[in-house]
C-alpha cells in the first residue's frame, strides 16, 4: 500500500498544480490589461517546471518498478507460506497413514507371537521361531514410537507454518509453584 501511495504521488507530480488565491487589486487603466495581468499571474502560479529533462517521468517509472517489485515479493511470500502449510499438512497426513499401518502390523505381530507360543508349547515349532516373532514385534513397536515422534515434529512444523503461537510454560514459575505447594 505504501509503494502504491508513493507511485500515486509520483504520477501526480508530473502534472501541473495551480494555487488559486483571490486578491483584487487593479492598477490597470484598461480592462484588457487587467486580464493580461491576471493571465500572467496564473501562469506564474503554475507549479510545474517547463523543462525537467524527464526527471518526473523517470521518477514515475522508478516508483512503478518499486511497486511491482514490492508486489512480487509479497506474492512470493504468500506462495511460500501456502507451500509450507501444504507440505506440512501432506507430511502429517502421510505420517498418520504410516502410523495406522504400523499399528495394524503390531496387532498382527501380537497374534503371531501368541500363536507361535501356543505351537511351541504343543511342541510343533522351535523356540527360535518364537524369539524371532518377539524381535519382529519389538522392532514394530520401536518403529511405531519413532513414527509418532516424527508426526509430533510434523505437527510442530505445521503450527509454525500457520504462524500459531506456542505458549511455553516458564520453568521458574513452575518450580516456584511446586515449592509453594509441597509440604515442608
BELTA-V550477 format. One record per residue. RES is the residue in one letter. SS is DSSP state (H for helix, E for strand, - for the rest). PSI is psi as a letter, one per 20 degrees, with the letter a starting at -180 (NA if undefined). OMEGA is omega in radians with two decimals (none if undefined). Layout:
# BELTA-V550477
res:RES ss:SS psi:PSI omega:OMEGA
res:RES ss:SS psi:PSI omega:OMEGA
This chain:
# BELTA-V550477
res:X ss:- psi:h omega:3.13
res:X ss:H psi:g omega:3.12
res:X ss:H psi:h omega:3.09
res:X ss:H psi:g omega:3.11
res:X ss:H psi:g omega:3.11
res:X ss:H psi:h omega:3.10
res:X ss:H psi:g omega:3.13
res:X ss:H psi:h omega:3.11
res:X ss:H psi:g omega:-3.13
res:X ss:H psi:h omega:3.10
res:X ss:H psi:g omega:-3.14
res:X ss:H psi:h omega:-3.14
res:X ss:H psi:i omega:-3.13
res:X ss:- psi:i omega:-3.04
res:X ss:- psi:q omega:-3.11
res:X ss:- psi:q omega:3.11
res:X ss:- psi:p omega:-3.14
res:X ss:E psi:p omega:3.00
res:X ss:- psi:p omega:3.14
res:X ss:- psi:p omega:3.07
res:X ss:- psi:q omega:-3.13
res:X ss:- psi:p omega:3.00
res:X ss:- psi:p omega:-3.12
res:X ss:- psi:o omega:3.02
res:X ss:- psi:q omega:-3.13
res:X ss:- psi:p omega:3.04
res:X ss:- psi:j omega:-3.07
res:X ss:- psi:q omega:3.13
res:X ss:- psi:i omega:3.13
res:X ss:- psi:q omega:-3.12
res:X ss:H psi:h omega:-3.11
res:X ss:H psi:h omega:3.12
res:X ss:H psi:h omega:3.07
res:X ss:H psi:g omega:3.13
res:X ss:H psi:h omega:3.06
res:X ss:H psi:g omega:3.09
res:X ss:H psi:h omega:3.14
res:X ss:H psi:g omega:3.13
res:X ss:H psi:h omega:3.10
res:X ss:H psi:g omega:3.13
res:X ss:H psi:g omega:3.12
res:X ss:H psi:g omega:3.13
res:X ss:H psi:h omega:3.13
res:X ss:H psi:h omega:3.14
res:X ss:H psi:i omega:3.08
res:X ss:E psi:p omega:-3.05
res:X ss:- psi:m omega:3.09
res:X ss:- psi:p omega:3.10
res:X ss:- psi:q omega:-3.12
res:X ss:- psi:h omega:-3.12
res:X ss:- psi:o omega:3.11
res:X ss:- psi:j omega:3.09
res:X ss:- psi:k omega:3.09
res:X ss:- psi:j omega:-3.10
res:X ss:H psi:g omega:-3.12
res:X ss:H psi:h omega:3.10
res:X ss:H psi:g omega:3.10
res:X ss:H psi:h omega:3.11
res:X ss:H psi:h omega:3.09
res:X ss:H psi:g omega:3.13
res:X ss:H psi:g omega:3.11
res:X ss:H psi:g omega:3.14
res:X ss:H psi:h omega:3.06
res:X ss:H psi:g omega:3.12
res:X ss:H psi:g omega:3.11
res:X ss:H psi:g omega:3.12
res:X ss:H psi:g omega:3.13
res:X ss:H psi:h omega:3.14
res:X ss:H psi:g omega:3.13
res:X ss:H psi:g omega:3.14
res:X ss:H psi:g omega:3.11
res:X ss:H psi:h omega:3.07
res:X ss:H psi:h omega:3.10
res:X ss:H psi:g omega:3.12
res:X ss:H psi:g omega:3.13
res:X ss:H psi:g omega:3.13
res:X ss:H psi:g omega:3.12
res:X ss:H psi:g omega:3.13
res:X ss:H psi:h omega:3.12
res:X ss:H psi:g omega:3.12
res:X ss:H psi:g omega:3.12
res:X ss:H psi:g omega:3.13
res:X ss:H psi:g omega:3.12
res:X ss:H psi:g omega:3.13
res:X ss:H psi:g omega:-3.14
res:X ss:H psi:g omega:3.10
res:X ss:H psi:g omega:-3.13
res:X ss:H psi:g omega:3.10
res:X ss:H psi:g omega:3.14
res:X ss:H psi:g omega:3.13
res:X ss:H psi:g omega:-3.14
res:X ss:H psi:h omega:3.14
res:X ss:H psi:g omega:3.11
res:X ss:H psi:h omega:3.14
res:X ss:H psi:h omega:3.10
res:X ss:H psi:g omega:3.09
res:X ss:H psi:g omega:3.12
res:X ss:H psi:g omega:3.12
res:X ss:H psi:g omega:3.12
res:X ss:H psi:g omega:3.11
res:X ss:H psi:g omega:3.12
res:X ss:H psi:h omega:3.09
res:X ss:H psi:g omega:3.08
res:X ss:H psi:g omega:3.12
res:X ss:H psi:h omega:3.12
res:X ss:H psi:g omega:3.08
res:X ss:H psi:g omega:3.11
res:X ss:H psi:g omega:3.10
res:X ss:H psi:h omega:3.09
res:X ss:H psi:g omega:3.13
res:X ss:H psi:h omega:3.13
res:X ss:H psi:g omega:-3.14
res:X ss:H psi:g omega:3.14
res:X ss:H psi:g omega:-3.10
res:X ss:H psi:h omega:3.10
res:X ss:H psi:h omega:3.06
res:X ss:H psi:g omega:3.10
res:X ss:H psi:g omega:3.13
res:X ss:H psi:h omega:3.09
res:X ss:H psi:g omega:3.14
res:X ss:H psi:h omega:3.11
res:X ss:H psi:i omega:3.11
res:X ss:- psi:j omega:-3.09
res:X ss:- psi:h omega:-3.12
res:X ss:- psi:r omega:3.07
res:X ss:- psi:r omega:3.13
res:X ss:H psi:h omega:3.09
res:X ss:H psi:h omega:3.09
res:X ss:H psi:h omega:3.10
res:X ss:H psi:g omega:3.14
res:X ss:H psi:g omega:3.12
res:X ss:H psi:h omega:3.10
res:X ss:H psi:h omega:3.09
res:X ss:H psi:h omega:3.10
res:X ss:H psi:g omega:3.11
res:X ss:H psi:g omega:3.13
res:X ss:H psi:g omega:-3.14
res:X ss:H psi:h omega:3.10
res:X ss:H psi:g omega:3.10
res:X ss:H psi:h omega:3.08
res:X ss:H psi:g omega:3.11
res:X ss:H psi:g omega:3.10
res:X ss:H psi:h omega:3.13
res:X ss:H psi:g omega:3.11
res:X ss:H psi:g omega:3.13
res:X ss:H psi:g omega:3.13
res:X ss:H psi:h omega:3.11
res:X ss:H psi:h omega:3.08
res:X ss:H psi:g omega:3.11
res:X ss:H psi:g omega:3.12
res:X ss:H psi:h omega:3.10
res:X ss:H psi:g omega:3.08
res:X ss:H psi:g omega:3.10
res:X ss:H psi:h omega:3.11
res:X ss:H psi:h omega:3.07
res:X ss:H psi:g omega:3.10
res:X ss:H psi:h omega:3.10
res:X ss:H psi:g omega:3.12
res:X ss:H psi:h omega:3.09
res:X ss:H psi:g omega:-3.14
res:X ss:H psi:h omega:3.10
res:X ss:- psi:i omega:3.11
res:X ss:- psi:k omega:3.05
res:X ss:- psi:q omega:-3.12
res:X ss:- psi:p omega:3.04
res:X ss:- psi:p omega:3.09
res:X ss:- psi:o omega:-3.11
res:X ss:- psi:p omega:3.14
res:X ss:- psi:p omega:3.12
res:X ss:- psi:p omega:-3.07
res:X ss:H psi:h omega:3.13
res:X ss:H psi:h omega:3.10
res:X ss:H psi:g omega:-3.13
res:X ss:H psi:g omega:-3.11
res:X ss:H psi:h omega:3.12
res:X ss:H psi:h omega:3.10
res:X ss:H psi:h omega:3.12
res:X ss:H psi:h omega:-3.14
res:X ss:H psi:h omega:-3.10
res:X ss:H psi:h omega:-3.12
res:X ss:H psi:i omega:-3.11
res:X ss:- psi:p omega:3.14
res:X ss:- psi:p omega:3.14
res:X ss:- psi:NA omega:none
